[in-house]
């Protein structure tokens, strides 16, 4: 892997993120709402992928993880997750929650454990991802990061 840079995306500068999420079949309807922060991973060749965090407090939603098709299978997804976990930990988060239809095994390999969606903390359950954007069949996973 070459030298990479992990950096926040400027508010309102979500065009490439939106295209990447659309191509991956991931939700984009709520990208511009408040309470969300998105980050990009790039190198000298350009964008690699993106990840987002939603909420504040002890429980946060990890969301919108996507690696561009030409950059997959090179360890970038794990790097994005590690970066966002470290950032959330430094910001006071204790747990990360997520929903996925396709990559539950990827997250389980990184310490995320299945949980009952009915047990999600109120701030997580109230997110658009939980309430309307992700189907009830999506795997709900949680990781202690504190």
N, C-alpha and C positions, 0 to 999 in steps of 0.2 A: 504494500500500500504506500502511496506517496504521502507527502505532508498534507494534512487536511486542516481546514478552518471551520470551527463551529461558531456560528454567530446568529444573533436575533435578526428576524426579518422585520423591516420597517413596517409600522402600522399602515395598512392600506396598500402595501406592496406585495400582494398575494397572487399576482397573475401566474407566475411559474408554479407556485405551490398548487393553485387551483387546477391548472392543467395536469400536473402530476397526479393529484388526487382523483380527478375525473378519469384519467387514463387507467388508474388502478381500481376504479369502481368504488372509491371511498367518498363519504359525505363531504359536501362543500357548502351547504346552505347556511351554516352559521359561522363561517370563518371570520367575518368582520364584526361580530358582536364583541362587546367588552368582556374582559375577564379571561381572554385567551392570549397566549404568547406562542409564536411559531419561530422555529430555528432552522437554519439551513446548514448543511455540511457541504463543503466545496473543496476543490483543490485546483491546481494549475490548469486542469482540463475543463473546469467549470463546475456547475452544480452536480451534486451526488444524490442528495436526498433531503428530506424534511421530517420534522417531528414537532408536536405541539404539546403544551401544557395548558390545562384549564383549571381555574379556581385559585383559591388561596387557603391558608390554614393547613391543618395536619394532613388532610386528604385532598389529593389532586388527581385529575384525570389526565393520563397520558393518551394522546390522540394524534391522529393524522400522520402516523409513521409511514413514510413511503420512500423507497429508493428507486431512482430512475432505472428503467429497464436495462440500459447499457452498462449500469454500474452494479448490478446485482451479483450475488455470489462471490463477493470480495471482502466480506466482513463489515461493510458499511452500516448495515442495519443494526448490528450489535454495538457499533461505535456510537451511532445516534442515540440508542437507548442508554448507553453508559453516560454519555454527556448530559442528557436530559435528567437522568437520575441524580447525578452529582449536582447539577444546578438546582433541582428541586430540594435536595437535602440541604444545601447551603442556604436556601430560602426558607427553611423551617418545615418543609413537608416531612411527614413521617411514613406515609403510605402513598403508593401510586396505584390507581385503578385503571382498568381499560376494558374495552369490549372489542372482540375480533370475530370475524366470520371465517377467516382463512389461515391465520398464523398463530394459533394458540400454542402449538408445539414450539415455535420460535421463542415465544415469551416464557413458556414453562422451562425451557432450557436456561433461561436467564433468571430463574428464581421466582417467577410469578406463579401463584397458586390459584386453582379454581375456587370460586366463591359463589354463594347463592345470591342472585341478583336482588332478592327481597331483603337481603342484609346490608345492602349498600348504604353508606351514610347519606343522610338527607341532601347535603350539598352535591353529592355525586349523582344521586338518583334524580335530582332536579335538572341536570344538564340536558341539553337537546339530544346529545348522543344517547342517553339512557331513555329519555321520555319519548323520542319520536324518530331519530335518525337511524339508529341501529335496531335491527329486528330483535324480537324476544329470543330468537334462536342463537344469537351471538354469544360466544363464550365470555363470561365475566371473570376477570383475573385480577388479583391483588398482590402487591409486594410491599413488605415492610422495608423501608429504606433508612430509617433513623438508627 
